[in-house]
Structure formats: structure tokens, C-alpha cells
Amino acid sequence: MTKIKVVGAGLAGSEAAWQLAERGFAVELIEMKPHKKSPAHHADTFAELVCSNSLRGDRLENAVGLLKEELRRMGSLILQCADATRVEAGGCLAVDRQGFSDMVTEKLRNHPNITVTEQELTEVPEGPVIIATGPLTSDALSKAIGEYFGTDYLHFFDAAAPLVTAESVDMTKAWWQSRYDRGTPDYINCAMNKEEYDAFIGELTTAQEAEVHGFEDKRVFEGCMPVEVMARRGYDTLRFGPLKPVGLTDPNTGKEPYAVVQLRQDNAVKTVFNLVGFQTHLKFPEQKRVFSMIPALKNAEFVRYGVMHQNTFLQSPKLLDRYYADRRDPMVAFAGQMTGVEGYVESAASGFLAAVAMAARVAGREPVAFPQETAIGALGLYISDERIENFQPMNINFSIIAPLAQRIRKKAEKNLALANRSLEIIDRLVQEGI
């Protein structure tokens, strides 16, 4: 039996290992934890969600909701475990992070076709192999991958938001509500009036940041921008971003607040919450000082402060094909955020596609060419598009999915039509045997 190596047990590597094992291949899953961890990792388990963000929207009118439904229908391990450990978050798919990671780990370690090797690799293995070591790849392997391709990596900066305890939030100045009252009221909303917002912005824009070599505002990835960087871009930037008050009503005034900081549960028992959109690179004492200016968080207990780190990704359009494989040697593939897909769901999708393609190639067959009409196919085509000159990480979005033949004016209806078309294709591919 051919053994296929999968390097890295994050979301992409975990999904890839599972898909290969389920197709009857012997898999060696190589993970450097627990012997060595990146600065953003803490647990010894697989598929660790290092960011407090949820798995984002779950409605089909949302592109990431479509991508999740595609993965569900194709037997994704990540979606199976996410659905099993789901916690309420309005229209989003959020999970109990530890429960999710524990379930993924248990399923992979107990699979009869998977052998787990705990070590750090310092060289690119010979194929067949899928490398999914993430944006925080160790220095030694990062250097080896650069030497393997003979080119430099590109870089961007990523940030994670702080966590506070639920009991430390002043609920006389906050309330439960989901925006536009969609679903159950799963967010704690912390209002600010104009005077409070003015003072907050003034301190946020001048607060001290931790030192990171080479950090510049222009190099911050737009999809995960630190809150202090957003604040410096203009007085109302936050009010039209993570602090937007639309769709919310302060029960103390009966009116829409001037600005709102939302808190989203970070565990199943609702004892810990994260500050939505508050990825930050401020020094820890500064986070405590400035974020405590939010009235409902005046006495907040911070159980984890925000952190920031440099992420690394490949110049994928020049190096990889639509199956995330090396254009020179398709038996060496990559997956996850290191390929330029951004987000947990997108990483899992890349691991799924890379594994399905690798399984086909090892078996002597042509891989399934997921078309641009599908979200999973559109992502693979995006990261491999040689026409892109300034390649940047990308979340799934409807703009990279093939447009409809007919014009639909209402955005929600158009997106739903795109989703239904994609799912018809996915269902057909599943019936044919992916």
C-alpha cells in the first residue's frame, strides 16, 4: 500500500489526512507538537483554532456558508466535527474550540490507516506528500521550502483578538442581541455614545504597539487588520466596520447606539467571550487600559490578550496548480494558509482538494477538476491563476466564482442562485464518486 505523508495537523492537514485515509491509503501524519509549538499555539491537539473568530457565516447567501455546505456534502472531517461541537452565534458557525480540536484529534489518532509521527521536519520530503504546516511554519522548514522552490516567500501579518470572562462584563451597560434579531440573541453588545467613542479612538490611535520586525500598516492583510490600524485610517472606520451599530437597539435608550463592540462566545458554556473584530498588536498593558474604556468592559477580566505574528505564504500562482500541487512535481502538494487561502474553512477546503487530487494521481487517475462554478474549485483556480501580478491571500467570495448566465438584480437572490448551482454540481460529483 502506498504511504502518503501529510505534514502538519492544522485544519488543512487534518482534513487532508482524513480524506486520504478514508480512501484506503496509508497516511503518515507528521506534526511537530507537542515537542515544539509556534508562538500562536498552546494546546497539544490537532486542528487548533488559534484565532477566536468563528468559522463565520453559515447562510448560503454567504460565500463561506456555501463553501461549508460543499464540504459537508463531500464528507469533510472538519465540518463534521464543527457541527458536532457547535455553539450558538446567530447566523455564524462557531464551535467550542477545545471540544472541536479534541474530536478532530481523536478521530485521526484512532483511524486504522493513519500513523501519527511527532517531529519537526527540516526538509521537504519526497512525494507523495502534502505539506500543510500553516502560516507559522517553523523557521527550518520554511527555509527548506524556500530552497525547494528557489524563491522567497511572501509575507503578511495576522492578528488575534483578546478574550474576557462573561462574569466580568457589566450587563447594566450591555445586552444580548443578534444583529437585526436574526436567530437567537447570541452576542453581548457593549454600547458607546459619541463622547465615549471619541475618547476611545483618541487613546486607541496613540497606544503603544509591541515590536515586530518589518511591520508596516500597508502590509497588514486587509481581512485581519488590527483594530488600532483601522482606527488610524479614519475617525469613522471602526463605526463602519467591527463597531457598526446598525441592526442593534440599546434597551437603555431604545435607540441605535453611536458605536457597539460585540462579544461572541468562545466556549460552549459561555464563560469566555472574544471581542469581535478586535485583532490587535498593542502591548498587553495597553490592551487592558484602552479596551477597559469601553463602558461595559471597565472591569473586564482579560483571560488572553491579543497577539500578532508574521504569516508566510507561497507565490502560489507561479508555483502551484489548481490542485495545490507543485507544477514541476504533482506528487508534492501544499495546503492551507501557506498557499494563500485565508480562513479556517478555506484552509480545510484546500486540504480536502489537495488530498482528493493526490489520491487520484497516486492511483493513476486524473484528478477531479472542480469547476469555477463551485466555491472549492474557485479557490483552487484563484491561487493558481498565473495572470495575478500582486498575489494576496483571499477569503472565499462570490466575486471569484463564475457568474450566472442570467442577470439577477437582488444580491441575496443572486448569491443564493450561485449557491444552488454549485451544490447541484457538488451533488453530481459525489454521486459519481469523488
N, C-alpha and C positions, 0 to 999 in steps of 0.2 A: 504494500500500500504506500502510495506517495505521501510523504510528510510535507506539510506546508507550514512554514514559520509565520507567525504573526507577532510583531514586535510592538509592545505597548498595550496595556489593558484599560485604556480610557474608553470612551463611548464608541469611537470608531473601531478600535482594536477588538473590543469585546463583541461588537456586532459582527465583525469580520470572522473572528474565531468561531462564533456560534454557527454562522451560515455555512462555513466550510465543514465543520463537524457534522452538522445536520445533513450534509450531502455525502457523508460517508468517508471524508478524508481524515487522515490522522493530522492533528494540529498540535504544534508546539507553541504555546502562548508564552512569550518571553516578556517579563515585567521586572523592572528594577526595584520596585517596592517589595518588601518593606526595608531592604538594606539601604536604599537611597531614595530620597524624595526631592521633588522640585520645591522651590520656595512657596508655591501655592497649594501644595498637597499636605494633608495632615493624616488621613486615615490609611490603613493598610489594605483596604478593599479596592475592588475594581470599579471602573465607571464612576469615579468620584466627581461629584459636581462641585467644583471649586468656586464657582460663582453663585451668588444667592438668587440669581434670576431663575424664573420658572422655565419650563420648556415652551413657554409662550402660547400664543393663541391656538385654540382648538376648533375654531369655526372654519368651514370650508371656504367661506368668502375671504379667508386669510391664507396667504400662500404657505405659511409654515403649518397651518392646520391641514391643508391639502397634503403636504409632504408627510405629515404624521399619519394621515389616513392611508396614503400609499404604502407606507411601511407596515402599518397594521395588517393590511390585506395581504402583504407578502411574507408575513411571519417574522417580523422583527423582534429580536430578543429585547432590545431597549424599550420598544413601545409596550411589549407585554409586561415588563417589569414596571414601567412608568404607570400604566393603567392600574396595576395591582397595588401600587403604593401612593395613589393619587390623594392629594389633599385639596380642599375647596379653594378656588381662586377665581371666581367669576367665570369668564369665558376662556380662561387660560388652563393649560395643563401644568400644574405644579405638583411636586412629589415630596414625600418625606425623604429627604436626601440620604440619610443613613439607611433607612429601610430599603430604598431603591438600590443603593450600592451593595448592600448585603445580599439582596436577592440575585442581582447580576452575578456577584462573586460565587454564590452557592451553586447556581446553575452551571456556570463554566467549570468550576472545580469538580463538579460531580458528573460532567459529561464523559462518557466512556471513550470518546475519540479525542479528548483534549488532555494534553500533559502541560502542566504549568512549570516553567523554569524561572526561578527568581534570580536574575542577574542583570547587570548593566552591560549592554553591548557597546563596543567601541569601534566596530567595523560594520559596514553594510554586508549582510550575509548574501551568499549566492541564492538565487531563486530555486524553487518558488518561495517568495516571501512577500508579505505585506507589512510595510513599516508605518506604524500609526502612533508615533511617540509624542505627538501633540506639539503645540506651540512652545512648550517648555522643555523641549528635547535637551538631554544632558549635553554639556559642552563637548565631551569626547565624541559622542555620536553625531552631534551637529557638525563638528569639524569633518568627520568621516563622510557624511552625506555631501558636504560641500566639495570634498576631494573627489567623491564618486562622480558628481556631475561636472566638476571642473568649473564651477561658477559660484558666485556669492549668493547667500540668502538675501531676501528682502526682510524688512522688519516692520513691526508696528507695536504699539503699546496697548495693553489691555488692563482693565481695572475692575475691581470687585467692590461691592457696597458693604457698609457696616451692618451689624446685627444688634438689635436691642431686645431686652426682655419685655414681654407683654405687660407684666405687672407693674413695670416702671413707667408706662405711658399714662399721662394724665388724661383720663377719659372725660373729664369735665370740659376739656378743650379739644376733644377728638370724638369721632363717631364712626360706626360701622356703615359702610355703603359701597356698592359697586357702581361704577360709572354708568349713568343712565338707568340705574337699578336693574341691570342685566343679571340674571341668575340670583344666587343668594348673596347677601352683603358680606363679602369676603375680605374687604380691605378696611384697615383703620385709616381714617382720613384726619390729617393734622392741619388745621387751617391757619393762615396768616393774613392779617389785614395789611394795608399798604405801608403803615409805619413799621410794622414788624418785618415785612418783606424788605423794605428799604435798608433797615439795619442789618438784616441777614446778608443781603447781597454785598453791602459795604464791607463786612468782615470776611465773607467768603472769597471775594476777589483779591484780598490782600493777605490772606492766611498763608502760613509757611508750608511749602511742599517738601516732601522727602526728596533726597537727591537721587537722580537716576541719570547715569551717563548717557548723553546724547538726546535727552528728552527735549522735544520742541512741540509746541501746540500744533503746528501744521502736520506733524507726523502721527498725531493721535487718530486712531481709526474712528471714523465718524459714528459707527454703530455702538461703540463702547466708550464714549468720551467722558472723561472725569467731569464731575459736576462743577468744579471750580473753573475748568476751562470753558465750559458752556457759559458760566456766569460772566466771564471776562469778554465774551463775544457780544454782549449787549444786555441792557437792563431787563428786557422782556424775554430773553432767550429761554430762561427756565419756565416762565409763565406760559410759554407756548410749547414747552417740552414736558419734562417729568413733573413739573409743578402746576400743570394746567388745571384750572378749576372747573372746566366745562363738564356738564352732566352730573354735578355734585351740589348738594344743598346742605349748608351748615344748619343743623337743628337749633342752634343757639340764636341765629338771626333770621332763619327762614329764607336766606338769600344765597346766591352763589358766592363763595369766598373770593378774595383777591388772588390768593395762591393756596395750593394744597400739596402737602407732602403725604404720599400714600405709603402705608406699611403693608407688606404682604407676608403671610405666614411662611416660616422657613422649616417647620416641622409639623408632624401630624397632630400633635397635641396642642398646637397654637400657643406655645410658651415663648417662642422666639420669632421675631419678625425682622425682615430686612427693609431698608429704606429704598423704595423703588426708584431706580434711575440715579442713585447716589454713588455710582462708582467714583472713587476718589484716590488721589495720591497725596493728600495732606498728611502732615506729621500727626501721629496719634493724639498728642495733647491738643493740637489744633482741631482735630475732628471733634473731640469731646467739647471743646469750647464753642466752636461755631455751630455745630449741629444741635447743641443744647439751647441755642437761641430760638429754635422752633418751639413755640409755647407748649405744646403737648409733650415735648421731649426735654423740658427744662431739667427734670431729674432722671432722665433716662439712664438705664444701666446698659452700657455697651459690652456685649459679650465677645464681639470681634470687631476690630476696626477694619476699614477698607484698606486694600493693598493694591499695588500696581506693579506690573512686571513687563518686561520686554518679550514680545512674542516673535516667533520666527516662522516664515512661510516661504515656500518654493516659488520660483518664477515658473509656475506650472504651465502656462500656455506654450512656453518654449520646450518644456521637459516632459510633460505627461500627455497621454492620450485621453479620450473620453471615458476610459475605464480606470483612470487614475494610475495607469502603468507607465513605466519608463518607455519612451518612444523607441529607444535603442534595444531594450530588452524587456518585453512584456511580462517576463517571469519575475520582475522586480516591480512591485507596485507600492503606492503610498496611499494614505487615507487620513481623514481628519483635518483639523485646522491648519496643519502644516502644508496642506495643498491649496489653501486659500478659500476654503468654505468657512463661513463664520457661524458659530452657534452650535449648541449641543445636538439639535435634531439634524442639522446639516451634516455634522460630523458622523453621526450614526448612519445617515443615508450614504455617505461616501464609503464608509466601511462595508455597508451592505453591497453596494455596486461593485466595489473592488473585489470583494470575495466571490460574488456570483460570476464575475468575469474571469477571475483566476481559476475557479473550479472548472469552468468551461474550457479554458485554454489548457489546463493540465490534462483534461480528459480528451484533448484533441479536437474540440469543437470551437466554432466561432461564438464569441460572447453575445448575449442578447443586447441589441442596440436600443436601449431605452430612448424613445424619440423626444424631441424638444417639446412636444405636447404634454409631457409628464414633468412633474417637478423634479424628480430624481434624475431624469435624463437631462433636463435643462441645466442643472448644476454641473453635471459632468461635462456638458458641452461648453459651459461658461469657463471653467478652469482650464480647458484645453483649446480655447479659441486663440489661434496664433495671430489674429488681427488686433488683439488688445495690446496697446502700446504701454500704458501705465497700469499694470495689473494690480488690483487691490482686493482684499478679502471681501466676500459677498455673502450676505444672508439670502435665502431663497426669497424671491419676489416675483410677482406676475409679469414684470417687465422683461424677464429673460425667458419666459415660457412663450411658445409660438402663439401668435394672436389668432383669434377666431376668424372664420371666413366672413361672418356677418357682423355688422356693427350693432352693439348694444350700448345705449347711452348711459344707463344707470350702472355705476361702478359695482355695486354689490351683485346685481344681476349678471353682469359680465363676468365677474370673478367666479360666481357660482357655476356659470356655464363652462368656464375654463376648467374648473374642478371636476365637474361631471364628465367632461370629455376625457380628462386624464384618467379618471377612475375606471371608465369603460375600457381604456387601453390596458390599464394595470390588471383588471379582472380577466381580460382575454389572455394576457401573458401568463398569469397564474394558472389558468386552465390548461395552457399549452405546456406548462412546466418550465419555470424559470431556472 
